[in-house]
Amino acid sequence: MLASVSLRAGVATAALLALGAAASAEAADIRIACYSDGNECPATKTLAERFMKDNADIHITIDEMPYKQILESVPVQLAAGNGPDIARVSDFAQVAPYQLDLTPYLKDAAYWQQAYGPVLDWMRAGPEDKGIYGLMTQLTVSAPIVNKTLFDQAGVPVPAKGATWDDWAAAALKVAKATKTPYGMAWDRSGARFSGPAISEGAKFFYSAGHPPVVDAGFKAMAAKFVKWNQDGTIDKDVWVSTGGGYRDAFEEFANGKIAVYLSGSWQLARLQKQIGDGFEWTIGAAPCGPAACTGLPGGAGFVAFKGTKSPKEVGRFLDYLASEPVYAEWMVMTSNLPANVDLQKKKLDYKLSPAGVAAMTAFQDNATTLTPLAYKLQGSQLSRPMFNATVDRISQAISGQITLDQAYERITSDVADAAAAKAKK
């Protein structure tokens, strides 16, 4: 009798183990292609591990890779049908054909519309598109980052709110000369970075019908100043010229004390904290002005879901988890990022930052309030990438003397018109 009970118990145990193994084998495997500006991927991994403890039927793998690799390889993988389930991207237009509408898989799509409405359009194909395709991992805003120590050594005040780009350029060059710093300023090699100042100068970027002229009087005004500053030593021209093409930041130049003012943005805060720390005093300036506005460009990256996933429901569950207000707030604190959640933007988050970091976050939030509707529209345009690429490529050529500025304007116009025509055929 005892042997029989023991046998039955053994069989039951084996059956339970088999069921457990089967459940494990059937767990949805979600792969996320991720890049970090600071610590976004490690922070997401921490939250994913917590999520998996409560959702044993989902296994999440986060593949961290450089930003350039995401930009270049993920669209190719998606086109070949072997892309990730989710990817952290900033160029939404590039992956738009492969996006999954998450709406049927979310617990409360109305919550997403209310909490993340202003940035959901960035992932959409146009005004008629009402889909929800992903979750912004942060809201970013461009702004001048200042080496306050160099300004103090030179006895030059940091330009105050309302100062123009001309004021900033003059002050930066004065600091560089007084402190024997190589250059006054550097701007990230980015069309997005250029476009905020261009809008401030009066660039419109869109006709009423939506077709982008890109080059107008305001655009030309800023381009002429920017090329001049690169050629007269105000700006470190190597950032835009001495590169094989594509995006390039100037963080290392700033961190090494080679420039006094660095036009970048809020995504650099984690690096500022970690890499510079108290090596010198740094601060965030108010958005420089032009005759039309005092705006940078909003932006950010988002976790976008793709139609090729075999687990759309599970992808929705995980992104729902990240989008919930308590988790999203924790995520922003962990990564030192501005929230894209409109309700959290009105609340004071408990950032674990140094006094300089807290002051920087406050300054970035203040700069976010000066962003213009045109800046949001440009960032969300399906043609923003061709506009930005053409701007960088052709203005770089003008800086180096390969072409004139007038030739640069003609080629930017032609490049963007070709991109618009190609998009219209799809």
N, C-alpha and C positions, 0 to 999 in steps of 0.2 A: 504493500500500500504506500509506504514511504517512497519507494522507488518510483511508483506511478506519479505521485504528487511532484516529486523532484523533476521527473521527465516533463510533466505538463508545465512546470515553472520555467524549465529551460527553454521549452518551445515558445512560451509566451515572451520570454526575454528576447529570444532570437527574433521573434516577429516584431517586437517593438524596435529593436535595433535596425531591422530591415526597413521598417517604416521611417525611422529617423534618417537613415541613409538615403532613402528615396526622396524624402522631403528636402534634404540638403542638396541632392543632385538636381532637384527641380527648382532650386532657388534662382530667381531672376538675376542675371549677371549684368550689371550696369557699368559701362566703362565711360569715364569722363576724361577728356583731354583738357588739361589745365595749364595755364601759365600764371606766374606770380609777378606782380609789381613789387610787392613786399613779401607778405606771408600768406597770401590768399589760399594757395593750394594746401599748405599744412593746416591752416585753420579749418578749411572745408573738410579735410580728412578727419580731423578731430570730431567735427559734428557728424560726419558720415558714420564713424565708428559708434557714436552714441545712438544714431538712428538705427543701425543694424542690430544693436542689442534688443531693440523693441520691435524689430521687423526682420525676424530670422529668415523670412522667405526672400529677402533681397540681399544681394552681395554687391558692394560698390568698390570699384577699383579706380583710383585716381592716378592717371599718368601725367606727371609733371614734365613740361617741356618748355623750351624757350618761346617767347612771343613770336619770333620770326618763323619758327617751325609750324606753329599753329596757323599763322597767316598763309603760309605757302603749301603745307602738306595736307591739312584737314580738308579743304575743298576738293583736292585731288582724290583723297580717300573716299569722300562722300560720293563723288561722281562715279567712282569704281564700285560702289556698293559695299565697301568695307570700312566705313567710317565709325567713329565712336557714337555712343548713344546720346551723349551730351558733350558740348565743348564750351570752354570759356573763350569768347571772341569779342572783339571790339568793332570789327568790320561786318556788320550784320548783312549788308547787301551781298557780300561775297558768298554767304551760305544760305541766302533766302530761298533758293529753289529746293532746298533739302529740309526745310524746317517742318517740324511737327506742330500742328495746332493742339495745344494742351487742353483746350477748353473742356472737352468731354471727360477728361481724366482728373480734373480738379474738384476738390470738395466744394469750393465756393468761388466760382469764377467772378461773381460780383465783388467779392473782397479784393481780388487782384485788380479789377478795373478801378476800384476806389483808391486802393493803397498805392498802386504803381502806374496809374493811368497816364501821366505825362510822358513816361518813357516807353510805354508799350508800343507807341507808334513807331519808334525807331526800328522795331523788328518787323513792321508790317510793310506790305507791298504798295499801299496807297490809302487814300481816304476811305475807300469802300471795304477795305480789309479790316475785320474786327477780331481776328484771331489773337490768341495769346501763345506766344512762341518760346518764351523763356523768362528768366528772372535776372534783373540787373544785380551784379555782385557789388556795385557801388555806383554812386554818382560822382563824377569828377568835374572839377572846374580848373581852368588854366589861370595862372597868376604869376607875377614876378616873385621869385625867391631871392632874398637879399642877403649878402654877406655883410651883416651889420658891423662886424668888427672892422672891416675895411673902410666902410663909410665913416665910422668914428675916428679911425686913424687919419683919414683924409680931412676930417672936419667938415664933411659934407652931409647935410641932413637928408634922410631918406625922403623922396618925394611923397607928399601927402595925398590924401584922397582928392581927386579932381585934377591931379597933374596929368599932363599929356604925355604921349610917347616921346615927343621931342624933349620934354623936361627930363624924362627918365634916361634917354640916351645921353643927354648933356651931362647929367649928374654921374652916370656910370663911367663915362670917359674921363671926367674930372677926377674921380676916385682912382681909376686905373693909373693915370699919370702921376697923381700924388703919392701913391703907394707902390709904384713900379710893378703893378699887376699887369700881366700880358694884355688883357682885354677888359673892356668895360662890361660887355654883355655876351651872352650866347642864348640862342633859341634852339629848342629841339628841331631837328630836321623833320618837319611835319607840316603838311598842308593845313591840318587842323589848328596847329599853333599859330600859323600865319593868319588864318581866317578871322580869329577874334579881333586882332588889331585892325584888319582890313574892314570889318563891319563897323568898328568904332570910327574909322576914317570916312565911312559912307558907302562902302561896297554893298550892293543890293543882292547879288548872286542869283536872283530869280526875276524873270518877267512875270507879269500878272498871270500869264497862261502856264507858267511853271517851267518853261525852258530856261536853262541857266546860261546867261551871257558870261558870267564869271568876271570878265574884264570890263570894268566901267571906270568912271572918274575916281571913285573912292578906292577901288582896288589899285589903280595906277598910282594914286598918291602914296599908299602904304608901300607898294612894291618899290617905288623910286627911293623912298627913305631907307627901306631895308637893304637894298643893293648898295646904296651909298655908305651905310653904316658898316656893311661887310667889307667894303673896299677901302674905307679910311681908318680901319682898325678899331672902331667902336665895338664891333661884334667880331667874335672869333669865326672867321669864314671857313675854317677847316671843318667845322661841324656840318656845314651844308655842302662843301665842295670836295673835301678829301674823304670820299666814301664811295663804295661801289654802287650806291643807290639805295632807295628804300628809307625806312625810318632809322633815325639815330638820335639818341638823347645826348645831353651834355652834362649829365650828372657828375661824372668823374672830374671833369674840368672844374665844376663848382666845388666839389668836395675837396679838391686839391688846391683851392685858393687861387685858381688861374683866372677867374672872372668875378666881378662884383655883383652882377645881376643875372639871374638865370630864369628865362621864361619857360616854365614847365607847368606842373600842376599838383593837385592834391594827392594824386596817386604816389607821389614821391615821399610822402610824409614818413612812412616806415623806414625808408632808406636814410632820410635826414636824421631820424632819431638814432638809428643803429650805426650808420657809417660815420656821421659827423659828431653826433652827440654834443658834447661841450667843447669840441676841438676849436670852434670859433662860434661867435654868436650869429645866428641866422634868424631871419624873420620873413613874414609874408607881406608883400605890399598890396595896396589897393589896386584894383584893375585900372590900368592907365586909360586915359580918355582920348577921344578924337572929337571932331565936330559933330558926329552923329550919335555917339554912345560911349559908355565906359564898360565895355564887355569883353570877356574872354569867350571861350567856347565850352559848352557843357559836353560831357561825354561819359565814358565809362565802359565797362565790359559786362557781359552777361552770360549766364549759363543758358545756352540755346539747345533745345531738344530736336532730334532729327527723326524723319519719317522712317528711316531704315531700322530703327530700334525694334527688337523683338518683344520688348517689354514696356509698351507705352503707359500702361496703368501704373507700373512700378516707378517709372520715370516721373509721372505726375505726382505720385505719393511723396517721393523724395524732394521734389521741388516745392510741393505744398509745405513740407516740413521746414525747408529753408526760408520760405516766404512768410511763415507765421510770425507775427510781430515780436514775440519774445525771443525766438531763435534768431530772427533777422537782426534785432538790436544787438544781441550777443555777438553775432558774426561781424557787425560793423565795429564793435569795440575791439574784438580780437584782431581785426585787420587794420584798424585806424583809418577807416574810410567813412566818407559821407554817405548817409542812407539815401536810396532812391525812393523809399517808402515815405509818402507825403506826410503821414501822421507822425512818424519818427523825426522828420525834419523840424517839427515844431517842439520837440522835446530835447532836453539836455541829456545826452548819453554820457555814461560814466567812463570816458576814455582813460585807459591806463597809460597816460603820457606824462612826460616831463612838463614843467611849466611852459617851456618853449613850444612843446607839442600841443598843449591845450590852447595856447595863444594862436598857434598856426591854424588849428582846426577852426577856431572862432573866426579868423581872418578869411579862411576859405569859405565858410558859411556866409560871411558878409558879402564876399565877391559873388557868390551864387545868386544873391538878391539883385544884382545888376545885370544878369544875363538877359539878353533881349529875346523876344519871340523869334526873330530871324535867326539868332544863334541856335535855338532849339530846332528850328525848321531845317537849317543847313545840316546839322548833325544827323538828323533823321532821314535826309534825302537818300533815295536809292542811287543817286548820282554823286553823292559826296566823295566816294573814294576816287572816281575818275577826276573830279575837280581837285581834290587834294594832291593826287599823284601828279597831275599836269602842272599844278602850281609849283610843287617842289622841284620837279625835273627841269622845268624851263627857267625858273628863277635861279636855280643853281647854275645853269649854263650862263645866265646873264652875269652872275657874280664872278664867275671864272673868266669872263670875257669871250666865251665861245660864240655867243650871239649878243645882239643888242637887246635892250629892254623892249623896244618896239617889236622886234622879232619874237621875243618871248611872249608878248601879248597875243600876237597872231597865232603862235603855235599852241598856246593854252586854249584859245578859242576853238581852234581846229580840233585839238585833242578831245575836248569835252563834247563838241558837236558830233564827232565820230562815235564817242561812247554813248551819247544820247540816241543816235540813230540805230546803233547796234542793239541797245536795250529795247527800242520801239519795235524791232523786228521779232523779238522773242515772244 
